[in-house]
Amino acid sequence: MSAPRRWLVLSVRDRSGTAHVSELLPEALRRLGGRGAAEDEEGGFVAYLPDLEEVESFVEEARREMESFTGTSSLDLSWRWQEHEEWEETWRRGFQPRRVTERLVVSPSWVDPKPGPGELVITLDPGVAFGTGEHPTTRGSLRLLDRVVEPGTRWADVGAGSGILAIALARLGASHVLAVEPDPLACTAAAENLSTNGVEAVVELLHAQATPDLLDRVGPFDGIASNIECGVILSLLGAYRRALAPEGELVVSGILHHEVEGFLQEARRLGLHLTDEDREEEWWSGHLRIQD
Ligand SMILES: C[S@@+](CC[C@H](N)C(=O)[O-])C[C@H]1O[C@@H](n2cnc3c(N)ncnc32)[C@H](O)[C@@H]1O
């Protein structure tokens, strides 16, 4: 599937200026399928959605969904079209090398990062897939994985997006990574990123939606990394537990602070216990281990 010819650029601003509403707006845009959600110069947020028909009714529905998600009725929405290449150029300009841990550095492909001793560089073209290192959930996952991954282990990256975590797993020494991603555009970007990083021999890309059935067939893994929204992780948590080897590690992200308690309760019920955690902005990431 090719990239859309043009993108719907959707902007949203909270008239009431309430801090916790503004914090939720990037996530509200992502839930609508928006990519590259970022703050604009006027204190609002903007995201890019693939070309669609009936834009007026879509924007009205988007307003209802975002107001329900943020619990406010004070959102101003506006939109415009942007040609595909113009958008990628805009994103390219804003995407710079970023050190995420002492070892892990994420760098765009048009910059030569000159790795220092012991540094592990993940080279990425942002394209249209989630996972550039610009989001707290990606960074939280990377920080935890850096402390967890043992060389020679077998991992799954469920919800691979751009492939950033799968590439990090390969750089950290995993011997095999199964990267599962249902979005065709993200898969195309991930395949390119795997090739740019020369990790195709280690990372196997599976274009599929992860379901309990699928996970039951592809394990066991020494570790699973999964940065998806909490509801999806919870629906797959039992299958993650079954797909893990006895000493298996689970690194999850995409969980909001208010969702953590419910998530950990379900994890404990399944014999998964928290050993490490990471917080950035409103996002929580966790490292869990099997303990019956
Ligand atoms: C938040 S992004 C994470 C991307 C990348 N792993 C990162 O950490 O930046 C979540 C990804 O999960 C994918 N996804 C959603 N539901 C899924 C499912 N049931 N199975 C596999 N992937 C899923 C989405 O298409 C999206 O690319």
PDBQT file of the ligand as one rigid body, heavy atoms in Angstrom, charges set to zero:
ROOT
HETATM    1  C1  LIG A 301       2.408   3.153  20.122  1.00  0.00    +0.000 C 
HETATM    2  S1  LIG A 301       2.858   2.356  18.651  1.00  0.00    +0.000 S 
HETATM    3  C2  LIG A 301       4.440   1.672  19.142  1.00  0.00    +0.000 C 
HETATM    4  C3  LIG A 301       5.479   1.677  18.063  1.00  0.00    +0.000 C 
HETATM    5  C4  LIG A 301       6.885   1.309  18.529  1.00  0.00    +0.000 C 
HETATM    6  N1  LIG A 301       6.955  -0.047  19.000  1.00  0.00    +0.000 N 
HETATM    7  C5  LIG A 301       7.362   2.241  19.622  1.00  0.00    +0.000 C 
HETATM    8  O1  LIG A 301       7.584   1.777  20.763  1.00  0.00    +0.000 OA
HETATM    9  O2  LIG A 301       7.514   3.435  19.370  1.00  0.00    +0.000 OA
HETATM   10  C6  LIG A 301       1.779   0.952  18.693  1.00  0.00    +0.000 C 
HETATM   11  C7  LIG A 301       1.770   0.116  17.441  1.00  0.00    +0.000 C 
HETATM   12  O3  LIG A 301       0.992  -1.054  17.742  1.00  0.00    +0.000 OA
HETATM   13  C8  LIG A 301       0.262  -1.413  16.590  1.00  0.00    +0.000 C 
HETATM   14  N2  LIG A 301      -0.857  -2.279  17.057  1.00  0.00    +0.000 N 
HETATM   15  C9  LIG A 301      -2.077  -1.932  17.527  1.00  0.00    +0.000 A 
HETATM   16  N3  LIG A 301      -2.796  -3.032  17.866  1.00  0.00    +0.000 NA
HETATM   17  C10 LIG A 301      -1.996  -4.111  17.614  1.00  0.00    +0.000 A 
HETATM   18  C11 LIG A 301      -2.139  -5.518  17.743  1.00  0.00    +0.000 A 
HETATM   19  N4  LIG A 301      -3.247  -6.079  18.213  1.00  0.00    +0.000 N 
HETATM   20  N5  LIG A 301      -1.112  -6.312  17.371  1.00  0.00    +0.000 NA
HETATM   21  C12 LIG A 301       0.050  -5.780  16.938  1.00  0.00    +0.000 A 
HETATM   22  N6  LIG A 301       0.240  -4.448  16.778  1.00  0.00    +0.000 NA
HETATM   23  C13 LIG A 301      -0.756  -3.624  17.121  1.00  0.00    +0.000 A 
HETATM   24  C14 LIG A 301      -0.122  -0.083  15.960  1.00  0.00    +0.000 C 
HETATM   25  O4  LIG A 301      -0.392  -0.242  14.579  1.00  0.00    +0.000 OA
HETATM   26  C15 LIG A 301       1.115   0.766  16.219  1.00  0.00    +0.000 C 
HETATM   27  O5  LIG A 301       2.024   0.730  15.146  1.00  0.00    +0.000 OA
ENDROOT
TORSDOF 0
